[in-house]
Amino acid sequence: MSTPDLLYTEAEDDLRAAVRSLLTDHCPPAAVLSRAESGRAYDGALWRALGADMGAAGLLVPDKLGGQGGTAREAAVVMEELGRAVAPVPYLTSAVLAAGALLGCDTGQDAVARLLGALAEGRTVGALAVPLSTAPGAPGAPGAPGAPGAPAATVRADGDGALSGQVSGVAGAAGADVLLVPAAGADGYGLYAVETAETSVSVEPLTSLDLTRPLAAVTLTGAPARRLAGDDRAGAAIGRALLTGAGLLASEQLGVAEWCLTETVRHTKERHQFGRPVGSFQALKHRMAALWLELVQARATARYAADALATDSPDTPVAVAVAQAHCAQVAVHAAEECVQLHGGIGMTWEHPAHLYLKRAKSDEIALGTPGRHRQTLAGLVDLAAPTG
């Protein structure tokens, strides 16, 4: 087995520079705060610039299917920069989860190939209709033997392929053009595509902690749908998409932590008390140094997960579980320190620190909590849980 390469390549550094430049111009903290107050689902202009014009929407999609032919390593760089900007775009939900689920279907099927091409070009926004809290490999979920499982269906498909049921806590549903819905029926478990423009589809926004990644409840009442995958592929396709999403989410959490530490260091250098910068006080230096060490460890685990996904390593489930168990808590800790070490201004709505804390807390439960991933990891490495 080859040793994973955790360093960024020159191409990845160039991609980072391009994405960061775009976000600096189109997604400054003031703009994110304003959009959060407005309640709009996501920034359509920014998504067109990032997803369509820059081609980020198709990074995980092969060239022959209309994408950029990249890997999870490049997608991880984009996720890291989006985390640094808490950018209100549907990259995770459309370009990673929805596209990932389609890639697990039969891409030779015309309906799958057309929809995947539309997502890759950024012309269409998709969302996988499962709760954001769903972890890969949910217990009792259907799926191919040895493959990560998919969540149990809460939607039913009738004999004509129409769907009825409800899914709550779906990220990216508000503003999506197409929903990819797991459903069960007489033909077994399947993955279906549903147009949100249908009158039989209701997408009701929910009160979300993270205003930059809103959640919604999806209700289907006899909604017409196209069956994209049957019982033989749907479970494994959705399970792999969730595993990829969890692995790449670690890079977003890394980006959140990086911004929080950088901003905290900058503030404590400029803020003076007793005639000296507060960052020169030993207690604060120790806290920031400890956070820097956590961040370095988080970068290693996030890069390992991205590399494992990119190379389809047999260690991928372990790498993803380790990354999520660690990076989720580092992001929350960094955001908490950012708020606290900014003092009074850090507690205000006007300062963007609260956006990062909310994104970190939301990400902590997205695609599985750290405790759930530690439990998964224990099973993967055959480590028995403590008893008594």
C-alpha positions in Angstrom: 0.0 0.0 0.0 1.4 3.4 -1.0 2.0 6.1 1.6 -0.8 8.8 1.5 0.4 12.2 0.3 -0.9 14.8 2.7 0.9 17.8 1.1 -0.9 20.1 -1.3 0.2 19.9 -4.9 0.9 22.9 -7.1 -2.4 22.5 -8.9 -4.2 22.3 -5.6 -2.5 25.5 -4.4 -3.5 27.2 -7.7 -7.1 26.1 -7.2 -7.0 27.4 -3.6 -5.8 30.8 -4.8 -8.5 31.1 -7.4 -11.3 30.1 -5.1 -10.0 32.3 -2.3 -9.8 35.3 -4.7 -13.3 34.7 -5.8 -14.7 34.5 -2.3 -12.7 37.5 -1.2 -14.4 39.6 -4.0 -17.9 38.1 -3.8 -18.3 36.8 -0.3 -16.8 39.2 2.4 -18.1 38.8 5.9 -20.4 41.8 5.6 -22.1 40.2 2.6 -22.5 36.9 4.4 -24.0 38.7 7.5 -26.5 40.6 5.3 -27.6 37.4 3.5 -28.0 35.6 6.8 -30.4 38.4 7.9 -32.4 38.2 4.7 -33.1 34.5 5.0 -32.3 33.7 1.4 -31.3 30.1 0.7 -28.0 30.7 -1.0 -26.1 33.3 -3.1 -27.1 32.5 -6.7 -24.6 34.8 -8.3 -21.7 33.4 -6.2 -22.8 29.9 -7.0 -22.8 30.6 -10.7 -19.3 32.1 -10.5 -18.0 29.2 -8.5 -19.9 26.3 -9.8 -20.5 27.1 -13.4 -17.8 29.7 -14.5 -15.0 28.2 -12.4 -16.2 24.6 -12.9 -16.2 23.7 -9.2 -19.6 22.1 -9.5 -18.2 19.3 -11.7 -14.9 18.6 -9.9 -16.0 15.1 -8.8 -17.6 14.2 -12.2 -15.5 12.6 -14.9 -14.8 14.5 -18.1 -16.8 12.1 -20.3 -19.9 12.9 -18.2 -19.5 16.7 -18.5 -17.4 17.3 -15.4 -13.9 18.4 -14.6 -12.5 15.0 -13.9 -11.0 16.0 -10.5 -10.8 14.0 -7.3 -11.7 14.4 -3.7 -8.4 16.1 -3.1 -9.4 19.1 -5.3 -12.9 19.1 -3.8 -11.4 19.2 -0.3 -9.5 22.3 -1.2 -12.7 24.0 -2.3 -14.5 22.8 0.8 -11.6 24.2 3.0 -12.0 27.7 1.3 -15.7 27.6 1.6 -15.3 26.9 5.3 -13.0 29.9 5.7 -15.7 32.1 4.2 -18.8 30.3 5.6 -19.9 30.8 2.0 -23.7 30.4 1.4 -23.5 28.1 -1.6 -24.8 24.5 -2.2 -21.4 23.0 -2.9 -21.7 20.2 -0.2 -25.3 19.4 -0.9 -25.3 19.6 -4.8 -21.7 19.1 -6.0 -20.8 16.5 -3.4 -23.8 14.7 -2.0 -26.2 14.8 -5.0 -23.5 14.3 -7.6 -21.9 11.6 -5.5 -25.2 9.7 -5.3 -25.7 9.9 -9.1 -22.1 8.7 -9.7 -23.1 5.5 -7.8 -26.0 4.9 -10.2 -25.7 3.5 -13.7 -24.2 6.5 -15.5 -24.9 4.8 -18.8 -28.6 5.4 -18.2 -29.7 8.5 -20.1 -31.7 10.1 -17.2 -28.7 9.7 -14.8 -26.2 11.0 -17.3 -28.3 14.1 -18.3 -28.9 15.0 -14.7 -25.3 14.5 -13.7 -24.2 16.7 -16.6 -26.5 19.4 -15.5 -25.3 19.3 -11.9 -21.6 19.3 -13.1 -22.2 22.4 -15.3 -23.8 24.2 -12.4 -27.0 24.7 -14.5 -29.0 22.7 -12.1 -28.9 22.5 -8.3 -29.6 19.2 -6.6 -30.0 18.0 -3.1 -30.0 14.5 -1.6 -33.3 14.2 0.4 -32.0 12.8 3.6 -31.6 14.5 7.0 -28.3 16.4 7.2 -27.6 14.5 10.5 -27.6 11.2 8.6 -24.3 9.4 9.2 -22.7 7.0 6.6 -23.4 3.4 7.3 -26.6 3.9 9.3 -27.5 0.7 11.3 -30.0 -1.5 9.5 -29.8 0.5 6.3 -30.0 -1.2 2.9 -26.9 -1.4 0.8 -24.6 -3.7 -1.2 -22.7 -6.2 0.9 -19.6 -4.6 2.3 -20.6 -1.2 1.1 -21.6 1.7 3.4 -25.3 1.6 4.0 -27.9 4.2 3.1 -30.6 5.6 5.4 -34.0 3.8 5.7 -36.6 5.4 3.4 -39.4 7.5 4.9 -40.9 8.0 1.4 -43.1 5.4 -0.4 -43.2 4.8 -4.1 -46.5 3.6 -5.6 -46.9 1.4 -8.6 -46.7 4.3 -11.0 -43.5 5.7 -9.5 -45.2 8.6 -7.7 -43.7 9.4 -4.3 -45.5 10.3 -1.0 -44.0 11.0 2.4 -41.9 13.5 4.3 -38.2 14.0 5.0 -37.2 16.6 7.5 -33.9 18.4 8.1 -32.8 18.3 4.4 -29.9 20.7 3.7 -29.9 22.3 0.3 -33.6 21.5 -0.5 -34.5 25.2 -0.4 -33.2 26.6 -3.7 -32.7 23.2 -5.3 -34.1 22.3 -8.7 -34.0 18.6 -8.3 -34.3 16.3 -5.2 -32.8 12.9 -5.1 -35.1 10.9 -2.9 -34.6 7.5 -1.4 -37.9 5.6 -1.4 -39.3 2.1 -0.8 -42.1 0.5 -2.7 -43.2 -2.7 -4.3 -40.0 -2.8 -6.4 -37.9 -2.4 -3.3 -35.5 0.4 -2.3 -34.7 2.9 -4.9 -33.4 6.4 -5.7 -35.7 8.8 -7.5 -35.4 12.2 -9.0 -38.1 14.7 -8.3 -38.5 18.2 -9.7 -39.1 20.8 -6.9 -41.2 22.9 -9.3 -44.0 20.2 -9.1 -47.1 21.4 -7.2 -47.1 18.0 -5.4 -43.7 18.9 -3.8 -43.5 21.2 -0.8 -40.2 22.5 0.6 -40.9 24.2 3.9 -37.9 26.1 5.5 -37.0 25.2 9.1 -35.5 27.3 11.8 -31.8 26.5 11.3 -28.9 27.1 13.7 -26.6 27.8 10.7 -28.3 30.5 8.6 -25.7 30.0 5.8 -26.8 26.4 5.3 -30.6 26.3 5.8 -32.6 23.2 6.4 -36.1 22.3 5.1 -38.8 19.8 5.5 -39.7 18.1 2.2 -43.2 16.8 1.7 -44.2 14.8 -1.3 -47.9 14.1 -2.2 -48.0 11.8 -5.2 -45.1 13.6 -6.7 -44.1 12.3 -10.2 -40.6 10.9 -10.1 -37.9 9.2 -12.3 -36.4 6.0 -10.9 -32.6 6.4 -11.2 -31.4 3.2 -9.3 -33.0 0.2 -7.9 -32.5 -2.1 -5.0 -29.2 -3.4 -6.4 -27.4 0.0 -6.5 -29.4 2.7 -4.7 -28.3 1.8 -1.2 -24.6 1.6 -2.0 -24.8 4.8 -4.1 -26.3 6.8 -1.3 -24.0 5.3 1.3 -20.9 6.2 -0.8 -22.2 9.7 -1.3 -22.7 10.1 2.5 -19.2 8.7 3.2 -17.7 11.2 0.6 -19.7 14.0 2.1 -18.5 13.2 5.6 -14.9 13.0 4.5 -15.0 16.3 2.7 -16.9 18.0 5.5 -13.7 17.6 7.6 -12.0 20.0 5.2 -14.7 22.5 5.6 -14.3 22.2 9.4 -10.6 22.7 8.9 -11.3 25.9 7.0 -13.6 27.2 9.7 -10.9 26.5 12.3 -8.2 28.2 10.2 -10.2 31.4 9.8 -11.1 31.5 13.5 -7.5 31.1 14.6 -6.2 33.6 12.0 -8.8 36.2 13.0 -8.2 35.7 16.7 -4.4 36.2 16.3 -5.0 39.3 14.3 -7.4 40.8 16.8 -5.2 40.0 19.8 -2.2 41.7 18.1 -4.2 44.9 17.5 -6.2 45.0 20.8 -4.3 46.7 23.6 -4.7 46.7 27.4 -2.4 48.1 30.0 -0.3 49.5 27.1 0.5 46.3 25.4 -1.2 43.9 22.9 -3.5 41.4 24.7 -2.0 38.7 22.5 1.3 39.1 24.4 -0.3 37.9 27.6 1.0 34.5 28.4 -2.4 32.9 29.2 -3.8 33.9 25.8 -0.6 32.9 23.9 -0.9 29.4 25.5 -4.5 29.1 24.4 -3.8 30.1 20.8 -0.7 27.8 20.7 -2.8 24.9 21.9 -5.4 25.7 19.2 -2.7 25.8 16.5 -1.6 22.3 17.5 -5.2 21.0 17.2 -5.5 22.7 13.8 -2.3 21.0 12.5 -3.6 17.6 13.6 -7.0 18.4 12.0 -5.3 19.3 8.7 -3.5 15.9 8.7 -6.7 13.9 9.3 -8.7 15.9 6.8 -6.0 15.5 4.1 -5.8 11.8 4.9 -9.5 11.4 4.4 -9.5 13.4 1.1 -6.5 11.4 -0.2 -8.2 8.1 0.8 -11.4 9.1 -1.0 -9.4 10.2 -4.1 -7.4 6.9 -4.3 -10.4 4.7 -3.3 -8.2 3.3 -0.5 -9.5 0.3 1.5 -8.8 2.5 4.6 -11.4 5.1 3.5 -14.0 4.3 6.1 -11.3 4.5 8.9 -9.9 7.7 7.5 -13.3 9.4 7.3 -14.3 8.3 10.8 -11.0 9.6 12.2 -11.3 12.9 10.4 -14.9 13.6 11.5 -14.3 12.5 15.1 -11.4 15.0 15.3 -12.1 17.9 12.9 -15.7 18.5 14.1 -14.5 19.2 17.7 -11.5 21.3 16.6 -13.8 23.6 14.5 -16.2 24.1 17.5 -13.3 24.7 19.9 -11.7 27.2 17.5 -15.0 29.1 17.0 -15.6 29.2 20.7 -12.1 30.6 21.4 -12.6 33.1 18.6 -15.8 34.5 20.2 -14.3 34.5 23.7 -10.9 36.1 22.8 -12.6 38.8 20.9 -14.2 40.0 24.1 -17.4 42.0 23.9 -17.3 42.5 20.1 -17.2 38.8 19.6 -20.6 38.5 21.3 -22.3 40.9 18.8 -24.4 40.2 15.7 -22.2 42.7 13.8 -19.1 40.6 14.1 -19.0 37.4 11.9 -17.6 35.2 14.7 -21.1 33.9 15.5 -21.5 32.7 11.9 -18.4 30.5 12.3 -19.6 29.2 15.6 -23.0 28.3 14.2 -21.4 26.6 11.1 -19.1 24.7 13.4 -21.9 23.5 15.7 -24.1 22.6 12.7 -21.2 20.7 11.1 -20.6 18.9 14.3 -23.9 17.0 13.9 -23.9 16.9 10.1 -23.4 13.5 8.5 -22.8 12.0 12.0 -21.7 13.3 15.3 -18.1 12.8 16.6 -19.4 10.2 19.0 -21.1 8.3 16.2 -17.9 8.3 14.1 -15.9 7.1 17.1 -18.4 4.3 17.5 -18.0 3.5 13.8 -14.2 3.6 14.1 -14.3 1.2 17.1 -16.2 -1.3 14.9 -13.9 -0.9 11.9 -10.7 -1.6 14.0 -12.4 -4.2 16.1 -12.0 -2.2 19.3 -14.6 -3.3 21.8 -16.6 -0.6 23.6 -16.0 -0.3 27.3 -18.3 -2.2 29.6 -19.6 -1.5 33.1 
